[in-house]
Amino acid sequence: MPGDCVVDQTVDITDVVCPVTFVKAKVALEELDDGQVLSIRMNDGEPVRNVPRSIRDEGHEILKLIDNGDSTFSLIVRKG
């Protein structure tokens, strides 16, 4: 479990490329209730640069970005 957050759902978007990465993350967020937390596992590079910004623009809260040490990151998001 990442840090001190209780993660309600996890989605792995390492198998897709932008812009589908954000679409998959957005769909997963839509399935949650406001205030719930989603962990999004994504590849380093373009997804790490673009997905957090897009999610923030949608009104959600970025709690943390964790480097998994294997060229992937876990983005922890609270649905807004």
C-alpha positions as CSV (number, residue, x, y, z in Angstrom):
1,M,0.0,0.0,0.0
2,P,1.5,3.3,-1.1
3,G,2.4,5.6,1.8
4,D,-0.3,6.3,4.3
5,C,-3.2,6.4,1.7
6,V,-5.9,3.8,1.6
7,V,-6.2,3.0,-2.1
8,D,-9.8,2.0,-3.1
9,Q,-8.9,0.9,-6.7
10,T,-5.8,0.3,-8.8
11,V,-5.5,0.6,-12.6
12,D,-2.5,-0.4,-14.7
13,I,-2.1,1.7,-17.8
14,T,1.5,0.5,-18.7
15,D,0.1,-1.4,-21.7
16,V,-1.3,1.6,-23.5
17,V,0.1,4.9,-25.0
18,C,-1.0,8.5,-24.8
19,P,-3.7,9.7,-25.2
20,V,-5.3,6.3,-24.3
21,T,-3.4,6.4,-20.9
22,F,-5.5,9.4,-19.7
23,V,-8.8,7.9,-21.1
24,K,-8.2,4.6,-19.1
25,A,-7.3,6.6,-16.0
26,K,-10.4,8.8,-16.4
27,V,-12.7,5.8,-16.8
28,A,-11.3,4.3,-13.7
29,L,-11.9,7.5,-11.8
30,E,-15.5,7.8,-13.0
31,E,-16.2,4.4,-11.4
32,L,-15.2,5.8,-7.9
33,D,-17.2,7.9,-5.5
34,D,-16.0,11.4,-4.7
35,G,-13.2,11.2,-2.1
36,Q,-12.1,7.7,-3.0
37,V,-8.4,7.1,-3.9
38,L,-7.1,5.5,-7.2
39,S,-3.6,4.3,-7.8
40,I,-2.6,4.6,-11.5
41,R,0.4,2.5,-12.5
42,M,2.0,4.1,-15.6
43,N,5.2,4.1,-17.6
44,D,7.9,6.7,-17.2
45,G,8.0,9.4,-19.8
46,E,5.0,10.9,-21.6
47,P,2.4,9.4,-19.3
48,V,4.2,10.8,-16.2
49,R,4.3,14.2,-17.7
50,N,0.7,14.3,-19.1
51,V,-1.6,12.2,-17.0
52,P,-1.1,14.0,-13.7
53,R,-1.7,17.4,-15.4
54,S,-4.8,16.1,-17.2
55,I,-6.2,14.6,-14.0
56,R,-5.6,17.8,-12.1
57,D,-7.4,19.8,-14.8
58,E,-10.4,17.5,-14.4
59,G,-10.6,18.6,-10.7
60,H,-9.0,15.7,-8.9
61,E,-6.3,15.8,-6.3
62,I,-2.9,14.4,-6.9
63,L,-1.8,12.9,-3.6
64,K,1.6,11.6,-4.6
65,L,3.7,10.2,-7.5
66,I,5.8,7.2,-6.5
67,D,8.8,5.9,-8.5
68,N,8.4,2.1,-8.5
69,G,12.1,1.7,-9.5
70,D,11.2,-0.3,-12.6
71,S,10.6,2.5,-15.1
72,T,7.0,2.7,-13.9
73,F,5.3,5.2,-11.5
74,S,2.3,5.0,-9.3
75,L,0.1,8.1,-9.3
76,I,-2.1,8.3,-6.3
77,V,-5.2,10.4,-6.9
78,R,-8.2,11.4,-4.8
79,K,-11.4,11.8,-6.8
80,G,-12.7,15.4,-6.6
